[in-house]
Each structure stands twice: as C-alpha cells, then as structure tokens.
Amino acid sequence: PTGVGHSGATLRQTILGLEFDGPQAVLGGKVRGSVYMDFASGGAAFNARLRTASIQIDWKDRSVAVGLEKPIFNPREPSSLAQVSVSPLTGAGNLWLWLPQVRVEQEFAFTAATGIRAQAGVVQTREIAPSLGIATFEAVRPAAEGRVNFHHKLGNPGDGRRLEFAAGFHASTTHAGGYSIPSNLYSLDWFFNPWKRLEFTGVFYSGQNVAGLGSGTRQGYDILKSGGRAIGSQGGWGQFTLHTLPRLDFHFFTGQVDDRHADLAPGLIGRNLL
C-alpha cells in the first residue's frame, strides 16, 4: 500500500535439507541418510513440510534403504527452481509422488567403467478417488516396483561423462467401489552427456491407472455400472542441460501426459503438454 514504507522477507520456495554419514559400520556397511523440508505452503504461519527422507546402509556392492522418496521405477527428476510444492513437470509427464518405500539395490560390475544396477522394493501408494462420482476406496495400497539401470563411463575417469539407460516397472491394485482395479506400467529413462558441458536426460512411461503416482490429474480410473475401469496413459519428459559457468546452467525441458481418449468420460483431460 501507499504511505509508510514496508520491508520483509519470506521462506516461500525454500528447501532446507540435512545429510549425514554414519561414522561406524553396521554389519560391515556404512549408514547414511538425508531429510529435506520445504516452505512451499507460505501463509502467515511458519509452515514447514517434510519433503523426502531416507536412511540407507551401503555395503561394497549392495544397499538397503527405507524412506520417503520418488517411486523406485522412476527416480529421475527435471531440474527447475520454479516449483517447490510439487516436482517440475507435474501433470506433464513426471510421475514424481514421494512415497514411503523399502528398497534393495545390487550392483553388478562388468569392468571398471561398465555395470548394471538392479533395484527392487515395495512402496505404499497414495490412492485417490475417481475423477467422476464418489466411491469408497482404500487410501493406501502396497505396490511392487523394480528398475534395472545400465551405466557406462565415457572417456577418462576424471571426465565425469557417462551413459545410462534403465527400464522399470510398477504393479499394484486399487480397491475402490468394491472393485479391484489394476495399476500396471513400465518406464524407460536415460542420461547421456557426450560432452562435459551438455547433458540429455528424460523418461518415458506407459500403462494404466497412474494418477496415484503423481501424474497431476485425478484420472486414474472410473467407477462404472459394469465395474471399475483403469484409464490407460502414457507420457514422459526430456531435458537438455547446458553447463556454462560454475554457477550458471541452462535447462531446456518439455513433457506431456496423454491419457487414452477411449477410456475418458466427456469433459476430462485428453492430453496435457508443457
């Protein structure tokens, strides 16, 4: 307002995190963990929200982790400072929802530069009501997830250049309106930086009933007179990153989610593109 001048500050759009490494070994492994909070809710009150958290035990080529993280089958994330309350490209191809999980990881080294990292575990989904109608549903359900990641270091070891591509899966069942509705999908993701200053990364997914994984829409399934119907969906995102100065990067990304139009009731979102 006009009149007397005002000044102030805000913690909105702020993420604060702590990371730790255990000083002692547990069963021959090292303990490490992290916890991240944000202040995306804003408002007059001092509202801090738990974002992600995990604790992990690492052995030479194996690890076990428990925490609240992105889905096991889809760990990659676009780089952006524009969004804090939700992940970048929410509703445009990034299945990001932070879920409680337990996962096991095993590393298989072929050479000093090449190997495969296999991950498997159980996550707790966050189920949502169908976009149309009201139905009773179980708010949480267990899901099995897995991912196999091939990785290869490019050039000299000190270059930091590498090639990665991975395949993953998610399998669970939604219970709503007295029906069991499947949620099955697979994913492909990659990372490639042929030049030290240039990176290309992204994800593609395809399946059904993906709304509970953070697709940004409530279009996972519908309850019809004939029963529950899973809505098919596919999408993904891609990003180019250009590293210029030590503290200056440029990110160019795009993504989309495309639900199967034949499964959608009139008025629902067919495709969302950013």
The 8 nearest C-alpha neighbors of each residue, nearest first, counted from 0:
[[1, 2, 3, 4, 5, 6, 7, 8],
 [2, 0, 3, 4, 5, 6, 7, 8],
 [1, 3, 4, 0, 5, 6, 7, 8],
 [2, 4, 5, 1, 0, 6, 7, 8],
 [5, 3, 2, 6, 1, 0, 7, 8],
 [6, 4, 3, 7, 0, 2, 1, 8],
 [5, 7, 4, 8, 3, 9, 0, 2],
 [8, 6, 5, 9, 4, 10, 43, 11],
 [7, 9, 10, 6, 11, 5, 41, 43],
 [8, 10, 11, 7, 41, 12, 13, 38],
 [9, 11, 13, 38, 12, 8, 41, 39],
 [10, 12, 38, 39, 13, 41, 9, 40],
 [13, 11, 39, 83, 38, 10, 14, 37],
 [14, 12, 11, 10, 38, 37, 15, 39],
 [15, 13, 37, 36, 16, 38, 12, 35],
 [16, 14, 36, 35, 37, 13, 17, 34],
 [17, 15, 35, 34, 36, 14, 18, 33],
 [16, 18, 34, 33, 35, 19, 15, 32],
 [19, 17, 33, 32, 34, 16, 20, 31],
 [18, 20, 32, 31, 33, 21, 17, 30],
 [21, 19, 31, 30, 22, 32, 18, 29],
 [20, 22, 30, 23, 31, 29, 19, 24],
 [21, 23, 20, 24, 29, 30, 31, 19],
 [24, 22, 21, 25, 29, 30, 28, 20],
 [23, 25, 29, 28, 27, 26, 30, 22],
 [26, 24, 28, 27, 29, 23, 30, 56],
 [27, 25, 28, 24, 29, 58, 56, 23],
 [26, 28, 25, 24, 58, 29, 57, 59],
 [29, 27, 58, 24, 25, 57, 26, 56],
 [28, 30, 24, 57, 56, 25, 21, 31],
 [31, 29, 56, 21, 55, 20, 57, 28],
 [32, 30, 20, 55, 19, 21, 54, 56],
 [31, 33, 54, 53, 19, 18, 55, 20],
 [32, 34, 18, 52, 17, 53, 19, 54],
 [33, 35, 52, 17, 16, 51, 53, 18],
 [34, 36, 16, 51, 50, 15, 52, 49],
 [37, 35, 49, 50, 15, 48, 14, 16],
 [36, 38, 14, 48, 13, 39, 47, 15],
 [39, 37, 47, 11, 40, 13, 46, 10],
 [38, 40, 84, 11, 12, 41, 37, 83],
 [39, 41, 38, 46, 42, 84, 11, 47],
 [42, 40, 11, 39, 38, 46, 43, 44],
 [43, 41, 44, 40, 45, 46, 11, 39],
 [42, 44, 45, 41, 46, 9, 40, 11],
 [45, 43, 42, 46, 41, 40, 47, 38],
 [44, 46, 47, 43, 42, 41, 38, 10],
 [47, 45, 44, 38, 40, 48, 41, 42],
 [46, 48, 38, 37, 36, 45, 49, 40],
 [49, 47, 36, 37, 50, 38, 46, 39],
 [48, 50, 36, 51, 35, 37, 47, 52],
 [49, 51, 36, 35, 48, 37, 52, 34],
 [52, 50, 67, 35, 68, 34, 49, 97],
 [51, 53, 34, 67, 66, 33, 35, 68],
 [54, 52, 66, 32, 33, 65, 67, 55],
 [53, 55, 32, 65, 64, 31, 66, 33],
 [54, 56, 64, 31, 63, 30, 32, 57],
 [55, 57, 30, 29, 63, 62, 28, 31],
 [58, 56, 62, 28, 29, 61, 30, 55],
 [57, 59, 28, 61, 60, 62, 29, 27],
 [58, 60, 61, 57, 28, 62, 106, 27],
 [61, 59, 106, 58, 105, 62, 107, 57],
 [60, 62, 105, 58, 104, 59, 57, 106],
 [61, 63, 57, 104, 56, 58, 103, 64],
 [62, 64, 103, 56, 55, 102, 104, 57],
 [65, 63, 55, 102, 54, 101, 56, 103],
 [66, 64, 101, 53, 54, 100, 55, 102],
 [65, 67, 53, 52, 100, 99, 68, 54],
 [66, 68, 99, 51, 52, 98, 97, 53],
 [69, 67, 97, 51, 98, 66, 70, 99],
 [68, 70, 97, 95, 74, 96, 98, 71],
 [71, 69, 73, 72, 74, 68, 98, 97],
 [72, 70, 73, 74, 144, 145, 69, 146],
 [71, 73, 167, 146, 145, 70, 168, 144],
 [72, 74, 70, 71, 75, 69, 94, 167],
 [75, 73, 69, 71, 70, 72, 76, 95],
 [76, 74, 73, 77, 201, 202, 188, 200],
 [75, 77, 78, 74, 93, 87, 95, 86],
 [78, 76, 87, 79, 238, 75, 88, 252],
 [79, 77, 76, 250, 80, 87, 238, 240],
 [78, 80, 81, 87, 77, 82, 250, 86],
 [79, 81, 82, 78, 83, 12, 87, 13],
 [80, 82, 79, 83, 87, 12, 78, 86],
 [83, 81, 80, 87, 84, 85, 86, 79],
 [82, 84, 85, 12, 39, 86, 81, 80],
 [83, 85, 39, 82, 86, 40, 37, 12],
 [86, 84, 83, 82, 87, 89, 96, 95],
 [85, 87, 89, 82, 95, 88, 83, 84],
 [86, 88, 89, 82, 77, 79, 85, 78],
 [89, 87, 91, 93, 90, 92, 86, 254],
 [90, 88, 91, 215, 87, 93, 86, 214],
 [89, 91, 215, 214, 92, 88, 216, 256],
 [92, 90, 255, 88, 254, 256, 89, 272],
 [91, 93, 235, 255, 256, 234, 254, 236],
 [92, 94, 89, 88, 95, 91, 235, 214],
 [95, 93, 213, 214, 212, 96, 92, 73],
 [94, 96, 213, 69, 93, 97, 86, 212],
 [97, 95, 213, 212, 69, 98, 94, 70],
 [98, 96, 69, 68, 67, 95, 70, 51],
 [97, 99, 67, 68, 123, 96, 100, 69],
 [100, 98, 67, 123, 66, 122, 68, 97],
 [99, 101, 122, 66, 121, 65, 98, 67],
 [100, 102, 65, 120, 121, 64, 122, 66],
 [101, 103, 120, 64, 119, 63, 100, 121],
 [102, 104, 63, 119, 118, 62, 120, 64],
 [105, 103, 118, 62, 61, 117, 63, 102],
 [106, 104, 61, 117, 116, 60, 118, 107],
 [105, 107, 116, 60, 115, 61, 108, 117],
 [106, 108, 115, 114, 116, 109, 105, 60],
 [109, 107, 114, 110, 113, 106, 115, 111],
 [110, 108, 114, 113, 107, 111, 112, 115],
 [111, 109, 113, 112, 108, 114, 151, 107],
 [110, 112, 113, 109, 108, 114, 152, 151],
 [113, 111, 152, 110, 151, 114, 153, 109],
 [114, 112, 151, 110, 109, 150, 111, 108],
 [113, 115, 108, 109, 107, 150, 149, 151],
 [114, 116, 149, 107, 148, 106, 150, 117],
 [115, 117, 106, 148, 105, 147, 107, 149],
 [116, 118, 147, 105, 104, 146, 148, 106],
 [119, 117, 104, 146, 145, 103, 147, 105],
 [120, 118, 145, 103, 102, 144, 146, 104],
 [121, 119, 102, 101, 144, 103, 143, 145],
 [120, 122, 143, 101, 142, 100, 144, 102],
 [121, 123, 100, 142, 99, 141, 124, 98],
 [124, 122, 141, 99, 140, 98, 142, 139],
 [123, 125, 140, 139, 126, 141, 122, 98],
 [126, 124, 139, 211, 138, 127, 123, 140],
 [125, 127, 138, 211, 139, 124, 137, 128],
 [128, 126, 211, 129, 125, 138, 217, 210],
 [127, 129, 130, 134, 136, 126, 133, 217],
 [130, 128, 221, 131, 220, 217, 127, 218],
 [129, 131, 217, 218, 128, 132, 221, 220],
 [132, 130, 129, 221, 133, 222, 264, 128],
 [133, 131, 134, 129, 130, 222, 221, 128],
 [134, 132, 131, 135, 128, 129, 176, 130],
 [133, 135, 176, 175, 136, 132, 128, 129],
 [134, 136, 176, 175, 133, 137, 177, 128],
 [135, 137, 175, 174, 176, 138, 134, 128],
 [136, 138, 139, 174, 175, 126, 140, 135],
 [137, 139, 126, 125, 136, 127, 140, 124],
 [140, 138, 125, 124, 126, 137, 123, 141],
 [139, 141, 124, 123, 142, 173, 138, 137],
 [142, 140, 123, 122, 124, 171, 121, 143],
 [141, 143, 171, 122, 121, 170, 123, 144],
 [144, 142, 121, 170, 169, 120, 171, 122],
 [145, 143, 169, 168, 120, 119, 72, 71],
 [144, 146, 119, 72, 118, 167, 168, 71],
 [145, 147, 167, 72, 118, 166, 117, 148],
 [148, 146, 117, 165, 166, 116, 118, 167],
 [147, 149, 165, 116, 115, 164, 117, 150],
 [148, 150, 115, 163, 164, 165, 114, 116],
 [151, 149, 163, 114, 162, 113, 115, 148],
 [150, 152, 113, 162, 112, 161, 153, 163],
 [153, 151, 161, 112, 160, 162, 113, 154],
 [152, 154, 161, 160, 151, 155, 162, 156],
 [155, 153, 158, 156, 152, 160, 157, 161],
 [154, 156, 158, 157, 153, 159, 152, 160],
 [157, 155, 158, 154, 159, 152, 153, 112],
 [156, 158, 155, 159, 154, 160, 153, 152],
 [159, 157, 160, 155, 156, 154, 195, 153],
 [158, 160, 157, 161, 156, 195, 152, 153],
 [161, 159, 153, 158, 192, 195, 152, 193],
 [162, 160, 152, 153, 151, 192, 191, 159],
 [161, 163, 191, 151, 150, 190, 152, 192],
 [164, 162, 150, 190, 189, 149, 191, 151],
 [163, 165, 189, 149, 188, 148, 190, 150],
 [164, 166, 148, 188, 147, 187, 149, 189],
 [165, 167, 187, 147, 146, 186, 188, 148],
 [168, 166, 146, 72, 186, 145, 185, 147],
 [167, 169, 185, 145, 144, 72, 184, 186],
 [168, 170, 144, 184, 183, 143, 185, 72],
 [171, 169, 183, 143, 142, 182, 144, 168],
 [172, 170, 142, 182, 181, 183, 143, 141],
 [173, 171, 181, 180, 182, 179, 174, 170],
 [172, 174, 180, 179, 181, 175, 171, 140],
 [175, 173, 179, 136, 178, 137, 180, 172],
 [176, 174, 136, 177, 178, 135, 134, 173],
 [175, 177, 134, 135, 178, 136, 222, 174],
 [176, 178, 175, 174, 179, 135, 136, 134],
 [179, 177, 175, 176, 174, 227, 180, 226],
 [178, 180, 174, 173, 172, 181, 175, 177],
 [179, 181, 173, 172, 227, 229, 178, 174],
 [182, 180, 172, 183, 173, 171, 179, 229],
 [181, 183, 208, 171, 207, 172, 170, 209],
 [184, 182, 170, 169, 206, 207, 181, 171],
 [185, 183, 206, 169, 205, 168, 207, 182],
 [184, 186, 168, 167, 204, 205, 169, 206],
 [185, 187, 204, 167, 203, 166, 168, 205],
 [186, 188, 166, 203, 165, 202, 204, 167],
 [189, 187, 202, 165, 164, 201, 203, 186],
 [190, 188, 164, 163, 200, 201, 165, 202],
 [189, 191, 200, 163, 199, 162, 164, 192],
 [192, 190, 162, 199, 198, 161, 193, 200],
 [191, 193, 198, 194, 197, 160, 161, 199],
 [194, 192, 191, 160, 195, 197, 161, 198],
 [195, 193, 192, 197, 196, 160, 198, 191],
 [194, 196, 197, 160, 192, 193, 158, 159],
 [195, 197, 242, 194, 241, 243, 198, 192],
 [198, 196, 241, 194, 192, 195, 240, 242],
 [199, 197, 192, 240, 239, 191, 200, 241],
 [198, 200, 239, 191, 190, 238, 192, 240],
 [201, 199, 190, 189, 238, 237, 191, 198],
 [200, 202, 237, 236, 188, 189, 238, 190],
 [201, 203, 188, 235, 236, 187, 237, 189],
 [202, 204, 235, 187, 186, 234, 188, 236],
 [205, 203, 186, 233, 234, 185, 235, 187],
 [204, 206, 233, 184, 185, 232, 186, 234],
 [207, 205, 184, 232, 183, 231, 233, 185],
 [206, 208, 231, 230, 232, 182, 209, 183],
 [207, 209, 219, 182, 229, 230, 220, 210],
 [210, 208, 219, 211, 212, 207, 214, 182],
 [211, 209, 219, 214, 212, 217, 213, 208],
 [212, 210, 126, 125, 209, 213, 127, 124],
 [213, 211, 96, 210, 209, 94, 214, 95],
 [214, 212, 96, 94, 95, 215, 211, 210],
 [213, 215, 90, 210, 94, 216, 212, 89],
 [216, 214, 90, 213, 89, 210, 217, 91],
 [217, 215, 218, 214, 210, 90, 213, 219],
 [218, 216, 130, 210, 219, 129, 215, 127],
 [219, 217, 216, 130, 220, 210, 129, 230],
 [218, 220, 208, 210, 209, 230, 217, 229],
 [219, 221, 229, 230, 228, 129, 218, 208],
 [222, 220, 228, 129, 227, 223, 131, 229],
 [221, 223, 227, 226, 228, 220, 176, 224],
 [224, 222, 226, 225, 227, 221, 228, 132],
 [223, 225, 226, 222, 227, 221, 228, 176],
 [224, 226, 223, 227, 222, 228, 178, 221],
 [227, 225, 223, 224, 222, 228, 178, 176],
 [226, 228, 222, 178, 221, 223, 180, 229],
 [227, 229, 221, 220, 222, 230, 226, 180],
 [230, 228, 220, 208, 207, 180, 219, 231],
 [231, 229, 220, 207, 208, 262, 219, 228],
 [232, 230, 207, 259, 206, 258, 229, 208],
 [233, 231, 258, 207, 206, 259, 257, 205],
 [232, 234, 205, 257, 204, 256, 206, 258],
 [235, 233, 256, 92, 255, 204, 257, 203],
 [234, 236, 92, 203, 202, 254, 255, 204],
 [235, 237, 254, 201, 92, 202, 253, 255],
 [236, 238, 201, 252, 253, 200, 254, 202],
 [239, 237, 252, 200, 251, 199, 201, 240],
 [238, 240, 199, 251, 198, 250, 252, 241],
 [239, 241, 250, 198, 249, 197, 251, 238],
 [240, 242, 197, 249, 196, 248, 243, 250],
 [243, 241, 248, 196, 197, 244, 240, 247],
 [242, 244, 247, 248, 241, 245, 196, 249],
 [243, 245, 247, 246, 242, 248, 196, 241],
 [246, 244, 247, 243, 242, 248, 196, 241],
 [247, 245, 244, 248, 243, 242, 249, 241],
 [246, 248, 244, 243, 245, 242, 249, 241],
 [249, 247, 242, 241, 243, 250, 246, 240],
 [248, 250, 241, 240, 242, 251, 247, 243],
 [251, 249, 240, 239, 252, 248, 241, 238],
 [250, 252, 239, 238, 240, 249, 253, 237],
 [253, 251, 238, 237, 239, 250, 254, 236],
 [252, 254, 273, 236, 237, 238, 251, 255],
 [255, 253, 236, 91, 92, 273, 235, 272],
 [254, 256, 91, 272, 92, 234, 271, 235],
 [255, 257, 234, 92, 91, 271, 270, 233],
 [256, 258, 270, 233, 232, 234, 269, 255],
 [259, 257, 232, 269, 231, 260, 270, 233],
 [260, 258, 231, 261, 262, 232, 257, 230],
 [259, 261, 263, 262, 269, 258, 257, 264],
 [260, 262, 259, 263, 264, 258, 230, 231],
 [263, 261, 260, 230, 259, 264, 231, 229],
 [264, 262, 260, 261, 267, 265, 259, 230],
 [263, 265, 267, 266, 262, 261, 131, 260],
 [266, 264, 267, 263, 268, 260, 269, 262],
 [265, 267, 264, 268, 263, 269, 131, 130],
 [268, 266, 265, 264, 263, 269, 218, 130],
 [269, 267, 270, 266, 271, 258, 263, 216],
 [268, 270, 258, 260, 257, 267, 271, 259],
 [271, 269, 257, 256, 268, 258, 272, 255],
 [270, 272, 256, 255, 91, 257, 90, 273],
 [273, 271, 255, 91, 254, 270, 256, 253],
 [272, 254, 253, 91, 255, 271, 88, 252]]
